[in-house]
Every structure is written in C-alpha cells, then in structure tokens.
Amino acid sequence: MTTNPSNIEALRAELKSRSLDGFIVPLTDEHMSEYVGAYAERLAWLTGFGGSAGNAAVLERKAAIFIDGRYTLQVKDQVDAAIFEHHHFQEYPLLKWVADNVGSGARVGYDPELATVAWVETATAALAKVHATLVAVETNPVDTVWLSRPSEPLNAVEIHDDKYAGRSAADKRADVAKQLAQDGADAAVVSMLDSVAWAFNVRSKDVLNTPVAHAYGVLRADESATLFVNPDKIDDTVRSALGNKVSIEPRSAFYEHLAALGKDGKTVLVDRATNNAKIFKTLEDAGATLIEGQDPCILPKAIKNQVEQQGTRDAHIRDGAAITEFLHWLSVEAPKGTVDELSAVAKLWSFRQARDLIRDNSFDTISGAGPNGAIVHYRVDETTNRKLEMDSLYLVDSGGQYLDGTTDITRTIVVGVPTDEMRENFTRVLMGHIALSTAKFPDGTPGAALDALARRPLWDAGLDYDHGTGHGVGSYLAVHEGPQRIAKGSSDVPLKPGMILSNEPGYYKTGEYGIRIENLVLVRPEQDDTERDMYGFETLTHAPIDRNLVDTHLMSEADLQWLNDYHADVRAKISPLVEGEALAWLEAATAPIAS
C-alpha cells in the first residue's frame, strides 16, 4: 500500500467544486471505531497509510498526515513525503498545522459523523483564531471520488450465548435502565460497536478481527431498546432471542429516530467521547434535552463478570497451548533459514485453528523479523516480508478471538545467539513487565499511576518506548477496550477488579530489532489485611518467555523467582494440552533458571 497521487488530485477537485479550501480525513467511522470496516478506510485510500491510528489534512496546495510514535517508520514506507508532510501528532498537531497553512476566510470541511463534539469545538476555535471557518459537510467528499469504495458488509448477526456472556442482555439493559432513571434520562444513545454488541449480546463479522455488527442502539429507562441494524442481517432466531422489549429498525433510520426523540421532548444521555457530532446536532436541532455522561455500557462492559473471567482464563490456556506449539515449531524451523514473516503468521494461525472455540484472530498478527520488529505496529505483506535470520530477534504479537475470551500476547525470540546488548535490553523489558505484574495498589488508582513501574528499568539505562504500557481487552469483543489504560497521561479512570488489561513494555532499536513482552492481566482484590482496599494483577497469559535472552546478572532474586514461578505455572497449565516433541520443548523452555 502506497500513496496514489490521483486520489488526492480527485479529492482536491471535489473540494473546489464545493467551495472548500481544505478537508480533514480521520481514521475512524461513524461509531468512532479504532478498527474500521473496509468501506470506512478513507485515510488508507487517500494516503496509502495502513496503520490503525492517524489522520490527514488536505489543503489546496499542501497536505499532511499525522501519526503517533508507533508509526514513524511505517509512514515513511507507505506515504509519499512529496505529497503528504509527515508529522507526529503531538509535536505538530493537525489543527495547528491547518491554522498555520490556511488563509483568512478559508473554509475547511469535516464530516460530522467522523468527529466528536469536543473535537469540533476545539477545531472551530483554532480556525477562528486565523479567521477561517470549519464547515460540516452533508456527504463526505472522499466517498464521492472513491469510485471503488467497498459496500458496507452484510454479515449475519449472531446471539452471544449467556453461557459465555455470563448475563442475559435483558439483565444488562435493566441495570442501564435503572441508571438512566436515576440520571433523569428517558434514553441513552449507544453508538460504539462493542457497546452495542455487549448491550444486546450479539456478535457479527462486520469489522476484521472484531466480532461486531455495524449497528446503533437506543436504550430506554423503561427497559425497552431499539437496535438499528440492516434487517437482512437478522433472522427469526435472533429476533426471538432479543425478545419483545427490543425493536429492530434499519440502520438507515437511526438519525430519523433521534429526531423523533427530540420532537417528543425526550431527555437523552449522550457521550461526548463516543457519540459523533451528527448525533448531538440531530438531537439538539429536534429539541431534545441532552444530558452529557459516559456511554452507560462502557464501565460494566470493562468489569468482567465471573463467567467472563473464567472464560478468559480458559481461553488463555488453550491459546497458550497454540503459542507453545508455534514456539516449538519455530525453534526447529527458524534456524534452517526457511521461515519468513508470512509463513510464521500462517503457521501460528494453523495452531490456533486447532483449538476449541476459536473464531478469528483478534488483530492482524505483527510478525517482525530483525529490523521489522522495531516497527511497533508493523504489518507484513509480500513487499516487506523478511526471513528470520540467524543471530537475530523475531517479535510476534498476536491474539485469538475465542467464544469465551479474547487473547493478546507478544513474545520476542532469538534465532541463534543474541548479542549482549540484546540480552540486556530484553532483560530490562522483562524487569519492567515483572514490576507491573507484581504491583499492588489502592482502590481508586488509575492506570497512569502504574505506567512508570514498567518503564523504570529502561529509564535507568536511558531508554524508553513510545507507546502505552497497557490497554483494556474485551470478552470476545474488541482487543482494545476502554476506559481502562496504563499509559503516560492516560485517563484518570480507576482500575477495578474484573478489568482486563495488557502488560506490554518494550524497546525498539530502529533498523535493528524490536523487543516486547506482553501478557494479559486481570485486576483482582488482594486478600491482605490492610488499612485500605488493595488490588493486584492475576496473569492470564501462559506461554514461555525466551530464557536465552535473560541476563540473570541484572535481575533481582525476586525477579528471577517470579520468572521461575511463572514458568512453573505455564508448565502445569499447558503440559496437559501438548504432546510429543512440543511437550519436551515446553519442559526445557520452562525449566528453572539458577541465579
């Protein structure tokens, strides 16, 4: 995927016909999704950029793309710098760039279905300072000129069984209804795809690797609800399971329904962070009273019930067996010089496919050999595919979507003999991983307060990584789930028992190698007799960590004990699920390391 100059030329011609001097192109959809369906990949079509986060601005004579630190290398490979300037979104933000480059009186367009109200307010103010105007478009100009734009998918909607969900959809919506009544709201608009999936206990395949349907929901204080989805995706079995309190309407009728809520004088809960600006404007223009608050599904979705917690434990054990079989295969085949990044991806998926309840990958596998491992969110294709070479590192970040849980694991493997530098940097990453794994923290602690624990061993050596340490994970849902995070400057949402997060510190040496160690962890109460309620983490992921990359001289006795205990647990849980040479390899890979 690379920049096609004719695409931006076509867009500029369309903007001129609409009397627009510029246009903002974000990487999202009308649901404010991180991962979008093919029909919504406007940024990729325009720029050639294939990453999962970024946005662009196109003016009459200039254009720029804005990405974060994960994609500074990838953007150079995919986006023509002669057409789009490359900027880190924090170092030179999009709105500052636009304000610096538009003239007085300029009209800059945006799609209100692809922006939040907060962004619109900020953008309007930024442009007003240079006497320019932000203009909402009724139809997206990219869609007009994208002649080969894919259609929206028509995958069937399926019911997510209560034996995996842990609670009926009716029970979930009853809790939401009580909260709405307490807040004085008649209804809430739910537009995030995973929130809709959670509230109705439905799943589908409309987004690659994320089992959701393109749908909206309106939940009401009387426990009734409306699901806005293409009716061709719903069969009688699903209709019956949803029950009499759920009405099903075409997705195309969503905004018309919002207008009707306003005309009826309803009070509606809306979320500035997740509902798009068109939702707000439609309700306001129709006369609805708006109560601003958080999507009522986000927090209960993040706090997994006991069934979901056990399901994810079970899924991780099966997933750990697949990873173990893959790592054993890699240990045999990689030294032969015949394994490349693409063949490794295919082999790993074949091991996962053999496991019960598997439905999909949870994201495109990151398979980075040597210098490609230094590209944080690298996506291999035929043009970038590298072989795994001797005396080099291989980073593989992957996950599975199982009916009972979502997994996400990264392992860094040495093929051959590592350098002392590789071992030292790997060990520092491991020490940070252990520090976070063993952390105890009081009730009310946000993830931002824990982030430095994972970075400290790297900081001690003048090193760091330019991505978050942990993201929330769903239950057979999105592999990236809010509101919980562990990252610099992340939200102040406290970590609560039942939340699942990743623990993934790393180090990346441009042009040479990447290192990341990732397990998923579950927030749980600690049983200590303490003055305050204390929480800690239960490690969910079970797969060997490469002992050949560990420098025990850097590690404390406690760190080494953690690693040996972890490997003993891996061996106990995974051994019953593998056999033959893979079992023998597992026993050696998890043997205790002497200090």
C-alpha positions as CSV (number, residue, x, y, z in Angstrom):
1,M,0.0,0.0,0.0
2,T,1.5,3.3,-1.1
3,T,0.2,6.8,-2.0
4,N,-1.7,7.2,-5.2
5,P,-1.3,10.8,-6.4
6,S,-4.5,10.6,-8.5
7,N,-6.6,10.1,-5.3
8,I,-5.6,13.4,-3.7
9,E,-6.0,15.2,-7.1
10,A,-9.6,13.9,-7.4
11,L,-10.3,15.0,-3.8
12,R,-9.0,18.5,-4.4
13,A,-11.1,18.8,-7.5
14,E,-14.2,17.7,-5.5
15,L,-13.3,20.2,-2.7
16,K,-13.0,23.0,-5.2
17,S,-16.5,22.2,-6.6
18,R,-17.9,22.5,-3.1
19,S,-16.1,25.8,-2.4
20,L,-13.9,24.2,0.3
21,D,-10.3,25.1,0.8
22,G,-9.4,22.0,2.8
23,F,-10.8,18.8,4.3
24,I,-9.9,16.7,7.4
25,V,-9.7,12.9,7.0
26,P,-9.6,10.9,10.2
27,L,-9.1,7.2,10.6
28,T,-12.4,6.3,12.1
29,D,-16.0,5.6,11.2
30,E,-19.4,6.9,12.3
31,H,-19.1,4.8,15.5
32,M,-15.8,6.4,16.5
33,S,-14.1,3.0,16.0
34,E,-10.4,2.3,16.2
35,Y,-10.6,-0.6,13.7
36,V,-13.0,0.2,10.8
37,G,-14.6,-1.8,8.0
38,A,-13.2,-1.6,4.5
39,Y,-15.8,0.9,3.5
40,A,-14.5,3.4,6.0
41,E,-10.8,3.2,5.3
42,R,-10.7,6.6,3.8
43,L,-7.3,7.6,5.2
44,A,-5.7,4.5,3.7
45,W,-7.3,5.1,0.3
46,L,-6.2,8.7,0.3
47,T,-2.7,8.4,1.7
48,G,-1.6,4.7,1.4
49,F,-1.1,4.6,5.2
50,G,-2.1,1.2,6.7
51,G,-1.7,1.8,10.4
52,S,-4.5,1.8,12.9
53,A,-4.2,5.4,14.1
54,G,-3.8,8.6,12.2
55,N,-5.4,11.5,10.4
56,A,-4.7,13.8,7.5
57,A,-5.5,17.3,6.3
58,V,-5.7,18.2,2.6
59,L,-5.5,21.9,1.5
60,E,-5.4,23.3,-2.0
61,R,-1.6,23.2,-2.3
62,K,-0.4,21.3,0.8
63,A,-1.3,18.1,2.6
64,A,-0.1,16.4,5.8
65,I,-0.5,13.1,7.7
66,F,-0.3,13.0,11.5
67,I,0.6,9.8,13.3
68,D,1.9,8.7,16.8
69,G,5.3,7.2,17.7
70,R,4.2,3.7,16.8
71,Y,4.1,4.6,13.1
72,T,7.0,6.9,12.5
73,L,8.8,4.2,10.5
74,Q,5.7,2.8,8.8
75,V,4.6,6.1,7.5
76,K,7.9,6.7,5.7
77,D,7.4,3.4,3.8
78,Q,3.8,3.9,2.8
79,V,3.1,7.6,2.4
80,D,4.9,9.8,-0.2
81,A,6.5,12.6,1.7
82,A,6.5,14.7,-1.5
83,I,2.7,14.7,-1.4
84,F,2.0,14.5,2.4
85,E,4.1,16.0,5.0
86,H,4.8,13.6,7.9
87,H,4.2,14.9,11.4
88,H,4.0,13.4,14.9
89,F,0.5,14.4,16.2
90,Q,2.0,15.7,19.5
91,E,5.0,17.5,18.1
92,Y,3.0,19.3,15.4
93,P,-0.8,18.7,15.9
94,L,-3.2,18.6,12.9
95,L,-5.2,21.7,13.9
96,K,-2.0,23.8,14.4
97,W,-0.8,22.7,11.0
98,V,-4.1,23.6,9.4
99,A,-4.2,27.0,11.1
100,D,-0.6,27.7,10.1
101,N,-1.3,26.9,6.5
102,V,-4.8,28.2,5.6
103,G,-5.5,31.8,4.8
104,S,-8.0,34.2,6.2
105,G,-11.6,33.4,5.1
106,A,-10.7,29.7,4.3
107,R,-13.4,27.1,4.6
108,V,-12.2,23.8,5.9
109,G,-14.6,20.8,5.7
110,Y,-15.1,17.9,8.1
111,D,-17.6,15.0,8.3
112,P,-19.7,15.4,11.5
113,E,-20.2,11.6,11.5
114,L,-16.4,11.2,11.9
115,A,-15.8,13.7,14.7
116,T,-16.8,14.2,18.3
117,V,-18.4,17.3,19.6
118,A,-15.2,18.1,21.7
119,W,-13.1,17.9,18.5
120,V,-15.5,20.2,16.6
121,E,-15.4,22.8,19.4
122,T,-11.6,22.7,19.5
123,A,-11.2,22.9,15.8
124,T,-13.7,25.7,15.4
125,A,-11.8,27.8,18.0
126,A,-8.4,27.0,16.4
127,L,-9.6,28.1,12.9
128,A,-11.4,31.1,14.2
129,K,-8.1,32.5,15.5
130,V,-6.9,32.7,11.9
131,H,-10.3,33.9,10.6
132,A,-11.0,30.5,9.0
133,T,-14.2,28.5,9.2
134,L,-14.9,24.9,10.0
135,V,-17.7,23.6,7.7
136,A,-19.7,20.4,8.3
137,V,-20.4,18.5,5.0
138,E,-23.6,16.6,4.4
139,T,-21.8,14.0,2.4
140,N,-18.2,13.0,2.6
141,P,-16.2,14.2,-0.4
142,V,-13.8,11.3,-0.2
143,D,-16.8,8.9,-0.7
144,T,-17.8,10.9,-3.8
145,V,-14.4,10.4,-5.5
146,W,-13.6,6.9,-4.2
147,L,-15.1,5.1,-7.1
148,S,-14.1,1.6,-6.0
149,R,-15.3,2.1,-2.4
150,P,-16.4,-1.2,-0.9
151,S,-20.0,-1.6,0.2
152,E,-20.9,-2.0,3.8
153,P,-20.8,-5.7,4.8
154,L,-23.9,-7.9,5.2
155,N,-22.6,-10.4,7.7
156,A,-25.3,-12.2,9.8
157,V,-25.8,-11.1,13.4
158,E,-25.5,-14.0,15.9
159,I,-26.5,-14.2,19.5
160,H,-23.7,-14.4,22.0
161,D,-24.8,-17.2,24.3
162,D,-25.4,-16.4,28.0
163,K,-23.1,-19.3,29.0
164,Y,-20.2,-17.1,27.6
165,A,-21.7,-13.7,28.3
166,G,-22.4,-14.5,31.9
167,R,-25.5,-12.3,31.9
168,S,-28.6,-12.0,29.7
169,A,-28.9,-8.9,27.6
170,A,-32.2,-8.1,29.3
171,D,-30.5,-8.1,32.7
172,K,-27.8,-5.8,31.4
173,R,-30.3,-3.4,29.9
174,A,-32.3,-3.5,33.1
175,D,-29.3,-2.2,35.0
176,V,-28.7,0.5,32.4
177,A,-32.4,1.5,32.7
178,K,-32.1,2.0,36.4
179,Q,-29.1,4.2,36.0
180,L,-30.9,6.3,33.3
181,A,-33.9,6.7,35.6
182,Q,-31.6,7.9,38.4
183,D,-30.0,10.4,36.0
184,G,-33.3,11.7,34.8
185,A,-32.9,10.5,31.3
186,D,-35.5,8.9,29.1
187,A,-33.0,7.2,26.8
188,A,-29.3,6.8,26.0
189,V,-27.7,6.7,22.6
190,V,-25.1,3.9,22.2
191,S,-23.0,4.1,19.1
192,M,-19.8,2.3,19.9
193,L,-19.9,-1.1,18.1
194,D,-18.7,-3.1,21.1
195,S,-21.1,-1.3,23.4
196,V,-24.0,-2.3,21.1
197,A,-22.7,-5.9,21.0
198,W,-22.4,-6.0,24.8
199,A,-25.9,-4.5,25.4
200,F,-27.7,-6.8,23.1
201,N,-25.4,-9.9,23.5
202,V,-24.9,-10.0,19.7
203,R,-21.8,-10.6,17.6
204,S,-21.0,-10.5,13.9
205,K,-18.1,-10.2,11.4
206,D,-18.5,-6.6,10.1
207,V,-15.1,-5.5,11.2
208,L,-12.0,-7.6,10.6
209,N,-10.9,-9.4,13.7
210,T,-13.5,-7.7,15.9
211,P,-16.8,-9.7,16.2
212,V,-19.2,-6.8,16.0
213,A,-22.1,-5.7,13.7
214,H,-22.5,-2.2,12.2
215,A,-25.4,-1.1,14.4
216,Y,-26.6,1.6,16.8
217,G,-28.6,1.2,19.9
218,V,-31.1,3.3,21.9
219,L,-31.6,2.1,25.4
220,R,-34.5,3.5,27.4
221,A,-35.4,3.9,31.1
222,D,-38.4,1.6,30.7
223,E,-36.0,-1.2,29.8
224,S,-37.1,-1.2,26.1
225,A,-34.5,-0.8,23.4
226,T,-34.1,-0.3,19.7
227,L,-31.4,-2.0,17.7
228,F,-30.6,-0.2,14.4
229,V,-29.1,-2.7,12.0
230,N,-29.6,-3.8,8.4
231,P,-32.6,-6.1,8.8
232,D,-31.1,-8.5,6.2
233,K,-28.6,-9.5,8.9
234,I,-31.3,-10.6,11.4
235,D,-33.0,-14.0,11.2
236,D,-36.0,-15.2,13.2
237,T,-33.8,-17.0,15.8
238,V,-32.0,-13.7,16.6
239,R,-35.3,-11.8,16.7
240,S,-36.8,-14.3,19.1
241,A,-33.7,-14.2,21.3
242,L,-33.7,-10.4,21.5
243,G,-37.2,-10.5,22.9
244,N,-40.3,-8.4,22.8
245,K,-38.7,-5.4,24.5
246,V,-36.2,-4.9,21.6
247,S,-37.5,-3.4,18.4
248,I,-35.3,-3.8,15.3
249,E,-35.1,-0.9,12.8
250,P,-33.0,-0.3,9.7
251,R,-29.6,1.3,10.4
252,S,-30.5,4.0,7.9
253,A,-33.4,5.1,10.2
254,F,-31.2,5.9,13.1
255,Y,-31.0,9.7,12.7
256,E,-34.7,9.9,11.9
257,H,-35.4,8.2,15.2
258,L,-33.1,10.6,17.0
259,A,-35.0,13.5,15.5
260,A,-38.3,11.9,16.7
261,L,-36.9,11.7,20.3
262,G,-36.3,15.4,20.1
263,K,-39.7,16.2,18.8
264,D,-41.2,14.2,21.6
265,G,-39.3,16.3,24.1
266,K,-37.2,13.4,25.4
267,T,-34.2,13.8,27.7
268,V,-31.3,11.8,26.2
269,L,-28.0,10.7,27.6
270,V,-25.2,11.4,25.2
271,D,-21.4,10.8,25.4
272,R,-19.1,13.4,24.1
273,A,-16.3,10.9,23.8
274,T,-18.1,8.2,21.8
275,N,-21.1,9.7,20.1
276,N,-20.4,11.6,16.9
277,A,-21.2,15.2,16.3
278,K,-24.1,14.5,14.0
279,I,-25.8,12.6,16.8
280,F,-25.6,15.7,19.0
281,K,-26.7,18.1,16.3
282,T,-29.7,15.9,15.3
283,L,-30.9,15.7,18.8
284,E,-30.4,19.3,19.6
285,D,-32.0,20.6,16.4
286,A,-35.1,18.4,17.1
287,G,-35.5,19.8,20.6
288,A,-34.2,17.0,22.8
289,T,-32.8,17.8,26.2
290,L,-29.3,16.4,26.4
291,I,-27.6,15.0,29.5
292,E,-23.9,14.5,28.9
293,G,-22.3,11.5,30.5
294,Q,-20.4,8.3,29.7
295,D,-21.8,5.6,27.5
296,P,-23.7,3.6,30.1
297,C,-22.3,0.3,28.7
298,I,-18.6,1.1,28.9
299,L,-17.8,0.6,32.5
300,P,-20.0,-2.6,33.1
301,K,-18.5,-4.0,29.9
302,A,-15.0,-3.4,31.2
303,I,-15.7,-5.0,34.5
304,K,-16.0,-8.7,33.6
305,N,-18.4,-10.9,35.5
306,Q,-17.3,-14.2,37.0
307,V,-18.3,-16.2,33.9
308,E,-16.3,-13.9,31.6
309,Q,-13.3,-14.0,34.0
310,Q,-13.3,-17.8,34.0
311,G,-13.9,-17.9,30.2
312,T,-10.9,-15.7,29.5
313,R,-8.8,-17.9,31.8
314,D,-9.8,-21.0,29.9
315,A,-9.3,-19.3,26.5
316,H,-5.8,-18.3,27.5
317,I,-4.8,-21.8,28.4
318,R,-5.9,-23.1,25.1
319,D,-4.2,-20.1,23.4
320,G,-1.1,-20.8,25.4
321,A,-1.0,-24.3,24.1
322,A,-1.2,-23.0,20.5
323,I,1.6,-20.5,21.2
324,T,3.7,-23.2,22.7
325,E,3.3,-25.4,19.7
326,F,4.2,-22.5,17.5
327,L,7.3,-21.6,19.5
328,H,8.4,-25.2,19.4
329,W,7.9,-25.3,15.6
330,L,9.9,-22.0,15.3
331,S,12.8,-23.4,17.4
332,V,13.1,-26.3,14.9
333,E,12.4,-24.5,11.6
334,A,13.8,-20.9,12.0
335,P,17.5,-22.0,12.2
336,K,17.1,-23.7,8.9
337,G,16.6,-20.3,7.2
338,T,13.3,-21.3,5.6
339,V,10.9,-19.4,7.8
340,D,9.8,-15.9,6.8
341,E,7.3,-13.5,8.5
342,L,4.3,-14.5,6.4
343,S,4.9,-18.3,6.8
344,A,5.2,-17.8,10.5
345,V,1.8,-15.9,10.6
346,A,0.2,-18.7,8.7
347,K,1.7,-21.4,10.9
348,L,0.6,-19.6,14.1
349,W,-2.9,-19.4,12.8
350,S,-3.0,-23.1,12.0
351,F,-2.1,-23.9,15.6
352,R,-4.8,-21.6,16.9
353,Q,-7.4,-23.0,14.5
354,A,-6.9,-26.4,16.1
355,R,-8.1,-25.1,19.4
356,D,-11.7,-25.3,20.7
357,L,-14.0,-22.2,20.4
358,I,-11.6,-20.3,18.1
359,R,-13.4,-17.9,15.8
360,D,-10.8,-15.5,14.4
361,N,-7.6,-13.6,15.1
362,S,-8.1,-10.6,17.5
363,F,-6.0,-8.4,15.2
364,D,-3.6,-8.7,12.3
365,T,-0.6,-10.6,13.6
366,I,2.6,-8.4,14.0
367,S,5.3,-10.7,12.7
368,G,8.6,-8.7,12.7
369,A,12.0,-10.2,11.9
370,G,15.1,-8.2,12.7
371,P,14.6,-4.5,11.8
372,N,10.9,-5.0,11.1
373,G,10.5,-5.8,14.8
374,A,11.4,-2.2,15.5
375,I,8.3,-1.0,13.7
376,V,5.9,-1.1,16.7
377,H,2.7,-1.9,14.8
378,Y,4.3,-3.5,11.7
379,R,2.0,-5.3,9.3
380,V,3.8,-7.7,7.0
381,D,2.9,-8.0,3.3
382,E,4.6,-9.5,0.2
383,T,6.8,-6.5,-0.3
384,T,8.2,-6.2,3.3
385,N,8.3,-9.9,4.1
386,R,11.7,-10.9,5.6
387,K,13.2,-14.3,6.5
388,L,14.1,-15.0,10.1
389,E,17.9,-14.8,10.1
390,M,20.4,-16.4,12.5
391,D,21.6,-14.4,15.5
392,S,18.6,-12.0,15.2
393,L,15.4,-11.3,17.1
394,Y,11.9,-12.1,16.0
395,L,8.9,-10.3,17.5
396,V,5.4,-11.8,17.2
397,D,2.4,-10.0,18.6
398,S,-0.9,-11.9,18.1
399,G,-4.2,-12.9,19.5
400,G,-7.2,-15.0,19.1
401,Q,-11.0,-14.4,19.3
402,Y,-12.5,-17.3,21.2
403,L,-16.2,-17.6,22.1
404,D,-15.2,-17.4,25.8
405,G,-12.4,-14.8,25.6
406,T,-10.1,-12.5,23.7
407,T,-6.3,-13.0,23.8
408,D,-3.3,-10.8,23.0
409,I,0.2,-12.0,23.5
410,T,3.7,-10.8,22.4
411,R,6.8,-12.9,22.6
412,T,10.3,-11.9,21.4
413,I,12.5,-14.8,20.3
414,V,16.2,-15.1,19.5
415,V,17.1,-17.2,16.5
416,G,20.7,-18.3,17.1
417,V,22.8,-16.4,19.6
418,P,21.9,-12.9,20.9
419,T,24.3,-10.1,21.5
420,D,25.0,-8.9,25.0
421,E,23.1,-5.7,24.1
422,M,20.0,-7.7,23.0
423,R,20.1,-9.7,26.3
424,E,20.5,-6.6,28.4
425,N,17.6,-4.7,26.7
426,F,15.4,-7.8,26.8
427,T,16.0,-8.3,30.5
428,R,15.2,-4.6,31.2
429,V,11.9,-5.0,29.4
430,L,11.3,-8.2,31.3
431,M,12.1,-6.5,34.6
432,G,9.6,-3.8,33.8
433,H,7.0,-6.4,32.9
434,I,7.6,-8.1,36.2
435,A,7.4,-4.9,38.2
436,L,3.9,-4.2,36.8
437,S,2.8,-7.8,37.2
438,T,3.6,-7.7,40.9
439,A,2.3,-4.3,41.6
440,K,-0.2,-3.7,44.4
441,F,-2.2,-0.5,44.5
442,P,-5.1,1.0,46.5
443,D,-8.7,1.3,45.3
444,G,-9.0,4.5,43.2
445,T,-5.7,4.1,41.4
446,P,-5.7,5.0,37.7
447,G,-3.5,3.2,35.2
448,A,-1.4,6.3,34.6
449,A,-0.1,5.9,38.2
450,L,1.3,2.5,37.4
451,D,2.9,3.2,34.0
452,A,6.3,4.3,35.3
453,L,6.8,0.9,37.1
454,A,7.1,-0.8,33.7
455,R,9.5,1.9,32.4
456,R,11.8,2.3,35.3
457,P,14.4,-0.4,34.3
458,L,14.6,1.1,30.8
459,W,14.8,4.6,32.2
460,D,17.7,3.6,34.3
461,A,19.6,2.9,31.1
462,G,18.4,6.0,29.3
463,L,15.8,4.0,27.2
464,D,12.1,4.2,26.7
465,Y,9.3,3.2,24.4
466,D,6.8,5.4,22.6
467,H,3.5,3.5,23.2
468,G,1.2,2.8,26.2
469,T,2.1,0.0,28.6
470,G,-1.4,-1.4,28.8
471,H,-4.8,-1.3,27.1
472,G,-8.1,-2.8,28.1
473,V,-9.3,-6.0,26.4
474,G,-12.9,-7.2,25.8
475,S,-14.6,-10.6,26.3
476,Y,-14.9,-12.0,22.8
477,L,-15.0,-8.4,21.7
478,A,-12.5,-5.6,20.9
479,V,-8.9,-6.3,21.7
480,H,-8.5,-2.6,22.6
481,E,-11.2,-1.7,25.1
482,G,-11.7,1.4,27.3
483,P,-11.9,3.1,29.6
484,Q,-9.0,1.5,31.4
485,R,-5.4,2.0,30.3
486,I,-1.9,2.0,31.6
487,A,-0.1,4.8,29.8
488,K,1.6,8.1,30.2
489,G,-1.0,10.8,30.6
490,S,-3.9,8.3,30.2
491,S,-7.3,8.9,31.7
492,D,-8.0,9.0,35.4
493,V,-10.3,6.0,35.3
494,P,-9.5,3.9,38.4
495,L,-8.6,0.3,37.8
496,K,-11.4,-2.0,39.2
497,P,-11.5,-5.8,39.9
498,G,-12.7,-7.6,36.8
499,M,-10.9,-5.3,34.3
500,I,-8.6,-7.0,31.9
501,L,-5.5,-5.1,30.6
502,S,-2.3,-5.9,28.7
503,N,1.1,-5.6,30.3
504,E,3.5,-4.8,27.4
505,P,6.6,-2.8,27.9
506,G,9.1,-2.8,25.0
507,Y,12.2,-1.4,23.4
508,Y,12.8,-0.7,19.7
509,K,16.2,-0.1,18.1
510,T,15.5,1.4,14.7
511,G,16.9,-0.6,11.8
512,E,18.0,-3.5,14.0
513,Y,15.4,-5.1,16.3
514,G,12.4,-4.8,18.5
515,I,11.6,-6.3,21.9
516,R,8.2,-6.6,23.6
517,I,6.9,-8.9,26.2
518,E,3.1,-8.9,26.6
519,N,0.8,-10.8,28.9
520,L,-2.8,-10.0,29.7
521,V,-3.7,-9.4,33.4
522,L,-6.9,-9.4,35.4
523,V,-7.4,-6.8,38.2
524,R,-8.3,-8.6,41.4
525,P,-8.6,-7.8,45.1
526,E,-5.7,-8.6,47.3
527,Q,-6.5,-10.6,50.4
528,D,-4.0,-8.8,52.7
529,D,-5.3,-7.4,56.0
530,T,-4.6,-3.8,55.1
531,E,-6.0,-0.4,56.1
532,R,-7.2,0.3,52.5
533,D,-8.7,-2.0,49.9
534,M,-5.8,-3.1,47.8
535,Y,-5.8,-4.6,44.3
536,G,-3.2,-6.5,42.2
537,F,-3.0,-8.4,39.0
538,E,-3.6,-12.1,38.1
539,T,-1.6,-13.1,35.0
540,L,-3.9,-14.7,32.4
541,T,-1.4,-15.4,29.6
542,H,0.5,-18.7,29.8
543,A,3.4,-19.2,27.3
544,P,7.2,-19.4,27.7
545,I,9.3,-16.3,27.8
546,D,12.6,-16.9,26.0
547,R,15.2,-17.9,28.6
548,N,18.0,-17.5,26.1
549,L,17.5,-13.7,26.3
550,V,17.6,-13.4,30.0
551,D,20.6,-11.9,31.7
552,T,20.3,-13.0,35.3
553,H,23.0,-10.6,36.5
554,L,20.7,-7.7,36.0
555,M,17.7,-9.3,37.8
556,S,17.0,-9.3,41.5
557,E,16.3,-12.6,43.3
558,A,12.6,-11.6,43.5
559,D,12.5,-11.0,39.7
560,L,14.1,-14.4,39.0
561,Q,11.8,-16.1,41.4
562,W,8.8,-14.5,39.6
563,L,10.1,-15.8,36.2
564,N,10.7,-19.3,37.6
565,D,7.3,-19.4,39.3
566,Y,5.6,-18.1,36.1
567,H,7.2,-20.8,34.0
568,A,6.2,-23.5,36.5
569,D,2.6,-22.3,36.2
570,V,2.9,-22.3,32.4
571,R,4.3,-25.8,32.5
572,A,1.5,-27.0,34.8
573,K,-1.3,-25.5,32.8
574,I,-0.1,-26.1,29.3
575,S,1.6,-29.6,29.6
576,P,-1.8,-31.5,29.5
577,L,-2.6,-29.8,26.2
578,V,0.5,-30.5,24.2
579,E,2.4,-33.7,23.5
580,G,5.5,-35.3,21.9
581,E,8.3,-33.0,20.9
582,A,6.3,-29.9,21.8
583,L,5.9,-31.2,25.3
584,A,9.6,-31.9,25.7
585,W,10.4,-28.5,24.3
586,L,7.9,-26.9,26.8
587,E,9.6,-28.6,29.7
588,A,13.0,-27.3,28.7
589,A,11.7,-23.8,27.9
590,T,10.2,-23.5,31.3
591,A,12.9,-25.1,33.4
592,P,14.1,-23.1,36.4
593,I,16.9,-20.6,35.9
594,A,19.6,-20.6,38.5
595,S,20.8,-17.2,39.8
